[in-house]
């Protein structure tokens, strides 16, 4: 459009209109990208022995538990092998995730965290201790067995076990994502005067979009108590804005 012969006020109006039109497009393209700080992954392995006699189909890995089996009697409908990152817990006992929860069933009186959406599963743990299976059904149980927390490795495993949050390593700026922070860091753990501070991540799965990912800082005290220090929305995928998850 030729604005040479327009009065000054007309030119100003056109410039303002162009700004209003282009601003949403600029926000959508998200030209502002965060700086990224990567950290080494934690080299932890998990002992997977000790569950061969548990009488859950699948035996030493994932399986459905017979209600009359040793783990079924403890209240496990299903067992699942935890990820290696839970292997930093001390003392070092073989462990399985113990899942309970059926459609329409009343939630158990005690559980550590819930996973899933409408069809939820309730997470507890079973360890193999001194030749016996022992149910861990609360953070207090975790404290009793594993406190004091005495290393960064143990703090990471403990925080993951107690919260159900996740880790992020090898983060990089991805084209198309919508960012809300200027600085983005991988999962890390560092010692503080009160214990250990861990940067974990949480993805909003359930419900309708958007489905953001949050950076969550957890303080793990030496005695095993946990405190959420901060929760910051860091990024989301615009392609999930209309996604609904039940």
PyMOL commands that set and color helices and strands:
alter all, ss='L'
color gray80, all
select helices_A, chain A and resi 8-29+70-74+84-88+139-146+152-163+238-240
alter helices_A, ss='H'
color red, helices_A
select strands_A, chain A and resi 35-37+63-64+78-80+94-100+113-115+121-129+132-136+177-179+183-185+189-192+195-203+207-208+213-221+226-237+244-245
alter strands_A, ss='S'
color yellow, strands_A
deselect
rebuild
show_as cartoon
